[in-house]
Amino acid sequence: MSIDWEQQRAFLAVLETGSLSGAARRLNLAQPTVRVRIEALEAALGTPLFTRSPGGLTPTERGRSLHEHARAMAYASDAFVRTASAAPEEIAGTVRVTASEVIAVEVLPRVFAALAREHPRLVIELSPSNRNEDVLRREADVAVRMVPPRQEALVARRIGAVPLGVHAHPSYLADRPAPTSVTDLTGHRVIGPERDSPILRTVQEAGFPIRLADLAFRSDSDHAQLAAIRAGIGIGICQVPIGMRDGLVRLLPDFELALETWVVCHEDLRGLARVRTVFDALVAGLQAYLG
């Protein structure tokens, strides 16, 4: 059976984009090249991996069963390239960091700016995602997590708890009274998620009696919710340090949630100077953010 990694990369790209053209754009290849690689892989395996449909290419049952294996190989390939990007003792080369949307966009750029000034040969790959990317599978080298890590073979440092509070922009409150209790929220424009979620249920359990039907602005993106609060669309929940920094008005001070925050990496990577440097910089930067 003759199978090479380029065929598997093409398979993964078609699977995740749903078309030859999408895969070609992702891989920066000509569409016929992607087709040839898929056909060669199917010939080697002796089974079709896709069927044509009006919406593009649909994976067969065999194709779907191979997805996670191809994705794991892609993670390993990316990790291989990052590991080879510099010598272990050099503070240079590539480090992939993952963090929640808000932390990645609102907090970490200042940390990375300081790192860039001190270590100009260091390259940061940042993945803003509320999904906990798997450090053990090397999806990322260092992760900022809002849940305690439970996996073995990880080095973890607890930063503390990021407080969440109810906020609004001064422009929103300019022509309406500020609520002083949760019952006063009736009649206000409230910002929240599009669908039921663990964070919504946590907020409800903490005494914030809000339902999806009550929300005037909905987005499952935490960063979009923060942007809506800043724009004066309504009242929403955001991290207290960001609210203070951006001049938002904190409302209902008795209502507070906290996000436990950790910096995590695989224990095998702490020996790499670049990973250790990024890990330590994230710990110091997030501690400063929490004050």
FENBELUR-V347881 format. One line per field, one symbol per residue. ss: DSSP state (@ for helix, = for strand, . for the rest). phi: phi as a letter, one per 40 degrees, with the letter a starting at -180 (. if undefined). burial: # if it has 24 or more other C-alpha atoms within 12 Angstrom, else .. Layout:
# FENBELUR-V347881
ss: ???
phi: ???
burial: ???
This chain:
# FENBELUR-V347881
ss: ....@@@@@@@@@@@@@..@@@@@@@@...@@@@@@@@@@@@@@@....====..====.@@@@@.@@@@@@@@@@@@@@@@@.........=======.@@@@@@@@@@@@@@@@@@...=======.............====........===============.@@@@........@@@@....===.....@@@@@@@@......@@@====...@@@@@@@@@....=====@@@@@@...===.....==========@@@...@@@@@@@@@@@@@@@@@@.
phi: .bbbccccccdcccdcbgaccccccccfbcddcccccccccccccgacbabcadchbbccdcccccdccccccccccccdcccccacdcccagbbcbbacdcccccbcdcccccccccbcccbbbbbcaccccccccgcacbbbbbbccbccgbcbbccibccbacbacdccccbacccbaccccdgccbbaccadadcccccccchbcbbdccccbbaccdcccccccccgcibabacdccdcccgcccbfcccababcbbbbacccccccdcccccdcccccccccccg
burial: .....###########.#######..#......##.######......##......###...#...#..##.###..##..##.#.....###################.##..#......#########.##################....#################.##....##..#..#..######.....##..#....#.##...#####.########################...#####..#####.######..##.################.##.
